[in-house]
């Protein structure tokens, strides 16, 4: 089972568990495995299936079904109040696992809050620190850079089938999931907006520039970016400015949960790979330990930039610079390592033969850096 399974099984003894994550990242498979691992048994419901939807609305299941799994329940407009009522009445007889391809902590509509009744986990694609048994780190890296980390294309390893899978996934998200959750009038323009983002990974995203190209308002573009974030298609990394007198408030950088979504050179895809790995680790720490974690970047008025800043409970844990092939130490990283005194300063280089240190900075390859397990 995937890396979250044991934690979810433990949490289900105390509260409901919500599992969010991108479409086709493996939430349903994980939920069914957890159901199989529950000695008391239970039942799986999918809101997208007509028969299951009718049973959900009529609250029709057996009293002996200990674990009730509700997949894509957030598509029901009144899901929060419905679930709150069920949980408050039946929490002694049943336990509940809810999964969704949109952020369940955002799509909570109407009525009282569910706060205090659930634990929330976010499931990510495969990474170098979570790969199938028997697959080498080098092979995992090759697949992540070519077909991405989502289970179906990652395990298959076929680039042609990966392209077909990706096109179908985009169509389903834009034409089904977005339609079910948001009143987006022009799906075609949203698709163009998404394609532009795919070409600009790693760069600062000025919404007004993009919306000018496709002739929609900046307000609409901002709303679309937030929507794509909620749908787990992209995530934004915003600038870090606290305690930096020369810092400038810059636009966000945007990365994709699926590494193979990136259109561009190998350097952009490698930076996206590092971003997805870092975010997965931070979400895991946040969901498991309860710390507040953030992924940021730095750029000041002199143009000094550090690709990633890891913050845990507002403290700088690590500065990370990403290079595809340049083995020389980043001057910006050196500057901010001296200025901000992080616990660690790291330069991750894709094509590096041997890791080494230079003062406070570790220069390391991605396979070594992401060698730990969840």
C-alpha positions as CSV (number, residue, x, y, z in Angstrom):
1,X,0.0,0.0,0.0
2,X,1.0,3.6,-0.4
3,X,2.9,5.7,2.2
4,X,-0.1,7.1,3.9
5,X,-1.9,3.8,4.6
6,X,-0.7,3.1,8.1
7,X,-1.3,6.7,9.3
8,X,-4.8,6.6,7.9
9,X,-5.6,3.3,9.6
10,X,-4.4,4.8,12.9
11,X,-6.4,8.0,12.5
12,X,-9.6,6.2,11.6
13,X,-9.6,4.8,15.2
14,X,-10.2,8.4,16.5
15,X,-11.9,10.5,13.8
16,X,-13.1,10.7,10.2
17,X,-10.2,10.8,7.7
18,X,-10.3,13.0,4.5
19,X,-7.8,12.1,1.7
20,X,-7.3,14.8,-1.0
21,X,-5.1,14.8,-4.0
22,X,-5.1,15.0,-7.8
23,X,-7.4,13.0,-10.0
24,X,-5.9,9.5,-10.7
25,X,-3.2,9.8,-8.1
26,X,-4.4,6.6,-6.5
27,X,-6.9,7.7,-3.8
28,X,-9.5,5.1,-4.8
29,X,-7.0,2.3,-4.9
30,X,-5.6,3.4,-1.5
31,X,-9.1,3.6,0.0
32,X,-10.1,0.1,-1.2
33,X,-6.8,-1.3,0.2
34,X,-7.6,0.3,3.6
35,X,-11.1,-1.2,3.4
36,X,-9.6,-4.6,2.7
37,X,-7.3,-4.1,5.7
38,X,-10.1,-3.3,8.0
39,X,-11.0,-6.6,9.9
40,X,-14.5,-5.4,10.7
41,X,-15.3,-4.8,7.0
42,X,-17.2,-2.0,5.4
43,X,-18.5,-0.6,2.1
44,X,-17.2,1.6,-0.7
45,X,-19.4,4.3,-2.3
46,X,-18.5,6.4,-5.3
47,X,-20.6,9.6,-5.8
48,X,-20.0,9.4,-9.6
49,X,-21.9,6.0,-9.8
50,X,-25.7,6.4,-10.0
51,X,-26.5,3.4,-7.7
52,X,-24.0,4.5,-5.1
53,X,-25.2,8.1,-5.3
54,X,-28.8,6.9,-4.6
55,X,-27.6,4.8,-1.6
56,X,-25.7,7.8,-0.2
57,X,-28.6,10.1,-0.4
58,X,-30.9,7.5,1.2
59,X,-28.3,6.6,3.8
60,X,-28.6,3.0,2.7
61,X,-25.9,0.6,4.0
62,X,-25.8,-2.3,6.4
63,X,-25.4,-1.8,10.2
64,X,-22.4,-4.1,10.2
65,X,-20.5,-2.0,7.6
66,X,-17.9,-0.6,10.0
67,X,-15.8,1.5,7.6
68,X,-17.8,3.6,5.2
69,X,-15.8,5.0,2.3
70,X,-17.3,7.9,0.3
71,X,-15.3,8.7,-2.9
72,X,-15.8,12.1,-4.6
73,X,-18.5,13.1,-2.0
74,X,-17.5,16.8,-2.3
75,X,-19.4,16.9,-5.6
76,X,-22.6,16.7,-3.6
77,X,-23.4,20.4,-2.8
78,X,-24.7,19.6,0.7
79,X,-22.0,17.1,1.5
80,X,-20.7,18.8,4.6
81,X,-23.9,19.0,6.5
82,X,-24.9,15.6,5.3
83,X,-21.7,14.1,6.6
84,X,-21.7,16.0,9.9
85,X,-25.2,14.6,10.6
86,X,-24.2,11.1,9.8
87,X,-21.0,11.3,11.9
88,X,-22.6,12.8,14.9
89,X,-25.3,10.1,15.0
90,X,-23.4,7.0,13.9
91,X,-19.8,7.6,15.1
92,X,-20.0,4.8,17.6
93,X,-21.1,2.2,14.9
94,X,-19.2,3.4,11.9
95,X,-15.9,5.1,10.9
96,X,-15.6,7.2,7.8
97,X,-13.0,7.7,5.0
98,X,-13.8,10.4,2.5
99,X,-11.7,11.0,-0.6
100,X,-11.8,13.7,-3.2
101,X,-10.0,15.2,-6.2
102,X,-10.5,18.8,-5.1
103,X,-9.4,20.3,-1.8
104,X,-11.8,19.0,0.7
105,X,-10.8,21.7,3.2
106,X,-12.0,24.3,0.6
107,X,-15.1,22.8,-0.7
108,X,-17.1,22.8,2.5
109,X,-20.4,24.5,1.7
110,X,-23.0,25.8,4.2
111,X,-23.8,25.0,7.8
112,X,-21.6,24.3,10.7
113,X,-17.9,23.4,10.3
114,X,-16.6,19.9,10.4
115,X,-13.6,21.2,12.3
116,X,-12.4,18.8,15.0
117,X,-14.2,15.8,13.5
118,X,-11.6,14.7,10.9
119,X,-7.9,14.4,10.0
120,X,-6.8,15.5,6.6
121,X,-4.2,13.8,4.4
122,X,-2.9,14.7,1.0
123,X,-1.8,12.0,-1.4
124,X,0.9,12.8,-3.9
125,X,2.3,10.9,-7.0
126,X,5.3,8.6,-6.8
127,X,8.6,10.2,-6.1
128,X,12.2,9.1,-5.6
129,X,11.6,8.6,-1.9
130,X,8.5,6.6,-2.6
131,X,8.9,4.1,-5.4
132,X,7.8,0.5,-6.0
133,X,9.9,-2.3,-4.6
134,X,12.4,-3.6,-7.1
135,X,12.6,-0.3,-9.0
136,X,16.0,1.4,-8.8
137,X,16.4,5.1,-8.0
138,X,17.9,5.7,-11.5
139,X,14.9,4.1,-13.2
140,X,12.5,6.0,-11.0
141,X,14.2,9.2,-11.9
142,X,14.1,8.4,-15.6
143,X,10.3,7.7,-15.4
144,X,9.6,10.8,-13.4
145,X,11.4,13.0,-16.0
146,X,9.6,11.3,-18.9
147,X,6.2,10.0,-18.0
148,X,5.7,11.6,-14.5
149,X,4.9,10.1,-11.2
150,X,1.1,9.3,-11.4
151,X,0.7,5.6,-10.8
152,X,-0.7,4.4,-14.2
153,X,2.0,6.0,-16.5
154,X,4.7,5.7,-13.9
155,X,4.3,2.0,-13.5
156,X,3.7,1.4,-17.2
157,X,6.7,3.5,-18.2
158,X,5.5,3.9,-21.8
159,X,5.9,7.5,-23.2
160,X,3.2,7.1,-25.9
161,X,0.6,5.7,-23.5
162,X,1.6,8.4,-21.1
163,X,0.7,11.1,-23.6
164,X,-2.6,9.5,-24.3
165,X,-3.4,9.2,-20.6
166,X,-2.4,12.8,-19.9
167,X,-4.6,14.2,-22.7
168,X,-7.6,12.2,-21.4
169,X,-6.9,13.3,-17.8
170,X,-6.9,17.0,-18.8
171,X,-10.2,16.6,-20.7
172,X,-11.9,14.9,-17.7
173,X,-10.7,17.5,-15.3
174,X,-11.7,20.5,-17.5
175,X,-14.9,19.1,-18.8
176,X,-16.2,17.1,-15.9
177,X,-14.6,18.0,-12.5
178,X,-14.4,21.7,-13.1
179,X,-18.0,21.7,-14.5
180,X,-19.2,19.9,-11.4
181,X,-17.6,22.3,-8.9
182,X,-17.3,25.7,-10.6
183,X,-19.4,27.9,-13.0
184,X,-16.6,28.3,-15.6
185,X,-18.2,29.7,-18.7
186,X,-15.4,29.2,-21.2
187,X,-13.6,25.9,-20.7
188,X,-11.6,26.4,-23.9
189,X,-10.0,29.6,-22.6
190,X,-9.3,27.9,-19.3
191,X,-7.6,25.2,-21.3
192,X,-5.4,27.8,-23.1
193,X,-4.6,29.4,-19.7
194,X,-3.5,26.0,-18.5
195,X,-1.3,25.4,-21.6
196,X,0.5,28.7,-21.1
197,X,1.3,27.8,-17.5
198,X,2.7,24.5,-18.8
199,X,5.3,26.5,-20.9
200,X,6.3,28.8,-18.0
201,X,7.2,26.5,-15.2
202,X,9.9,27.9,-12.9
203,X,9.4,31.5,-14.1
204,X,7.4,34.2,-12.3
205,X,3.8,34.2,-13.4
206,X,2.3,37.7,-14.1
207,X,-1.4,37.0,-14.4
208,X,-2.1,40.2,-16.3
209,X,0.4,39.2,-19.0
210,X,-1.2,35.8,-19.5
211,X,-4.7,37.1,-19.5
212,X,-3.8,39.7,-22.0
213,X,-2.7,37.0,-24.4
214,X,-6.1,35.2,-24.2
215,X,-8.2,38.3,-23.8
216,X,-9.8,37.7,-20.4
217,X,-9.6,40.0,-17.3
218,X,-6.8,39.7,-14.7
219,X,-9.6,39.0,-12.1
220,X,-10.7,36.0,-14.1
221,X,-7.1,34.8,-14.5
222,X,-6.5,35.0,-10.8
223,X,-9.7,33.0,-10.1
224,X,-8.6,30.4,-12.7
225,X,-5.2,30.0,-11.0
226,X,-6.9,29.5,-7.6
227,X,-9.3,27.0,-9.2
228,X,-6.4,25.0,-10.8
229,X,-4.7,24.9,-7.4
230,X,-7.9,23.7,-5.7
231,X,-8.2,20.9,-8.3
232,X,-4.6,19.7,-7.5
233,X,-3.4,20.4,-11.1
234,X,-0.9,23.1,-10.1
235,X,0.6,24.7,-7.0
236,X,2.0,28.2,-6.6
237,X,5.2,29.0,-4.8
238,X,5.1,32.5,-3.5
239,X,7.9,34.9,-2.6
240,X,9.5,35.0,0.9
241,X,10.1,38.6,2.1
242,X,10.1,38.7,5.8
243,X,13.3,40.1,7.4
244,X,14.7,41.0,3.9
245,X,15.0,44.7,3.5
246,X,15.9,44.4,-0.2
247,X,13.3,41.8,-1.1
248,X,10.6,42.6,-3.6
249,X,7.1,41.3,-3.7
250,X,7.1,39.3,-6.9
251,X,4.4,37.2,-8.6
252,X,4.2,33.5,-7.8
253,X,6.0,30.7,-9.6
254,X,3.7,27.9,-10.7
255,X,4.5,24.1,-10.8
256,X,2.6,21.0,-11.7
257,X,1.7,18.0,-9.6
258,X,2.4,15.8,-12.6
259,X,6.0,16.4,-13.6
260,X,5.3,15.3,-17.2
261,X,2.8,18.1,-17.6
262,X,5.7,20.5,-18.0
263,X,6.4,21.7,-21.6
264,X,9.8,23.1,-21.9
265,X,13.5,22.2,-21.5
266,X,14.9,19.6,-19.2
267,X,15.9,22.3,-16.7
268,X,12.3,23.4,-16.2
269,X,11.1,19.8,-15.8
270,X,13.9,19.1,-13.3
271,X,13.0,22.2,-11.2
272,X,9.4,21.0,-11.3
273,X,10.5,17.6,-10.1
274,X,12.3,19.1,-7.1
275,X,9.3,21.3,-6.3
276,X,6.9,18.3,-6.3
277,X,9.3,16.3,-4.0
278,X,9.6,19.2,-1.6
279,X,5.9,19.9,-1.4
280,X,5.1,16.2,-0.9
281,X,7.6,16.1,2.1
282,X,6.1,19.3,3.6
283,X,2.5,18.1,3.2
284,X,3.5,14.9,4.9
285,X,5.1,16.7,7.8
286,X,2.1,19.1,8.1
287,X,-0.5,16.3,7.9
288,X,1.4,13.9,10.3
289,X,3.0,16.3,12.8
290,X,0.7,19.3,12.7
291,X,3.5,21.8,11.9
292,X,2.7,24.7,9.6
293,X,4.9,24.3,6.5
294,X,5.5,26.5,3.6
295,X,7.4,26.4,0.3
296,X,8.6,29.8,-0.9
297,X,11.3,31.4,-3.1
298,X,13.5,34.5,-2.7
299,X,14.2,37.3,-5.2
300,X,15.6,40.7,-4.2
301,X,16.0,44.0,-5.9
302,X,19.5,43.1,-7.1
303,X,18.2,40.0,-8.8
304,X,19.6,37.5,-6.3
305,X,17.3,34.5,-6.3
306,X,17.0,31.3,-4.4
307,X,14.6,28.7,-5.9
308,X,13.1,27.4,-2.7
309,X,12.9,28.3,0.9
310,X,11.5,25.7,3.3
311,X,9.7,27.2,6.3
312,X,8.4,25.2,9.3
313,X,6.4,27.1,11.9
314,X,7.8,30.3,10.3
315,X,11.4,29.3,10.8
316,X,13.7,28.8,7.8
317,X,14.8,25.2,7.8
318,X,16.6,25.1,4.4
319,X,17.5,27.1,1.3
320,X,17.6,25.1,-1.9
321,X,18.9,26.1,-5.3
322,X,18.2,23.9,-8.3
323,X,20.6,23.5,-11.2
324,X,20.4,21.2,-14.2
325,X,24.1,20.9,-14.9
326,X,26.0,24.0,-13.5
327,X,28.2,22.6,-10.7
328,X,29.5,26.0,-9.5
329,X,28.0,27.2,-6.2
330,X,25.2,29.7,-6.6
331,X,26.3,33.2,-5.5
332,X,22.7,34.0,-4.4
333,X,22.5,30.9,-2.3
334,X,25.9,31.7,-0.7
335,X,24.7,35.2,0.0
336,X,21.4,34.2,1.7
337,X,23.0,31.3,3.5
338,X,25.2,33.8,5.3
339,X,22.4,36.3,5.7
340,X,19.5,34.1,6.9
341,X,21.4,31.4,8.8
342,X,19.2,28.5,7.8
343,X,19.7,25.1,9.3
344,X,20.7,23.8,5.9
345,X,21.7,25.3,2.5
346,X,21.6,22.9,-0.5
347,X,22.3,23.1,-4.2
348,X,20.7,20.2,-6.0
349,X,22.3,19.5,-9.4
350,X,20.7,17.0,-11.8
351,X,24.0,15.9,-13.5
352,X,26.4,15.7,-10.7
353,X,28.8,12.7,-10.3
354,X,29.8,13.2,-6.7
355,X,28.3,15.3,-3.9
356,X,30.6,17.7,-2.1
357,X,30.5,20.7,0.4
358,X,31.5,24.3,0.0
359,X,31.4,26.2,3.2
360,X,27.9,26.0,4.6
361,X,26.5,24.7,1.3
362,X,26.0,21.0,0.3
363,X,26.1,20.3,-3.4
364,X,24.2,17.1,-4.1
365,X,22.5,15.1,-6.8
366,X,18.7,14.4,-6.6
367,X,19.0,10.7,-6.1
368,X,21.1,11.2,-3.0
369,X,19.1,14.1,-1.7
370,X,15.7,12.3,-2.0
371,X,17.1,8.9,-0.9
372,X,15.0,8.7,2.4
373,X,11.8,6.8,2.7
374,X,8.4,8.0,4.0
